């Protein structure tokens, strides 16, 4: 008999947005696998979980996940982290091996991830290595509240109504942003902090500056919501940021 791996979305930051199912499993499992990245320093995900669950007696596996800009751009990530490209894959393999070792010993493991596991999650970098180690691995994914859903709720706006079209773009999207804004009713931009000048230029050209809502550190200390880019300052730029642009009027 082997253990089970749970992949748990813990929401964007507010521990009260952790689902009942996620909290139950987090309380039950003896081992947590915790992703961390350079931008987070220590594990932000773990700091959220420990506000909702007692982790004092749990084993913690720390997993290093540098932030890639694209799936294929290993070289750029390696350069930013001062690591050879092969070392990144080795770190992911080492994490997969640590998890597989616990599962082999009939120990359940919970891999925690910010937001929802299916939306730009760190877990799916790890998944191929886990399957390679054990093709019969048992995995259950527990969905979580995404920052996108939390942002729309905080701003009291719809993401989409009736036949409206929605687009979600990750970092480094400025090359096709203008076309996307013309074709979709709602456009969500993730991790906008480095691309803000290009975004502002495009929105000004299309007359959409006042339609943009910027969300900073949702559910975390320093949370801020800014309506319209003209109110943004350099102090508002943060890795944990997103923007929603609605082409439709919502009665606000």
Number of C-alpha atoms within 10 A of each C-alpha: 8 16 20 21 24 22 24 27 27 30 29 27 25 17 20 15 19 22 17 10 13 23 17 11 16 26 15 14 19 17 23 23 23 21 24 21 15 13 13 12 8 14 17 18 22 22 12 21 22 13 12 16 15 11 18 8 8 14 13 16 17 17 21 18 20 19 17 16 13 12 7 9 11 18 15 15 19 18 11 12 15 10 12 13 16 11 12 19 16 12 16 21 20 16 23 22 16 16 24 24 15 18 21 15 11 13 18 21 27 27 23 27 26 24 26 23 24 17 16 13 14 22 19 13 15 18 14 15 20 21 14 12 14 15 10 10 16 14 14 11 16 19 21 24 19 20 24 23 14 20 23 15 12 13 15 11 15 13 21 13 11 5 7 12 13 17 15 14 16 15 16 17 17 20 10 10 18 15 10 18 21 12 13 16 19 24 23 20 24 23 20 27 19 13 15 17 11 15 21 16 13 17 19 12 11 12 10 17 19 15 17 21 20 23 29 24 20 22 20 15 10 9 14 14 19 16 18 15 20 11 10 14 8 8 6 19 18 16 15 19 21 24 24 24 23 23 16 13 8 9 5 5
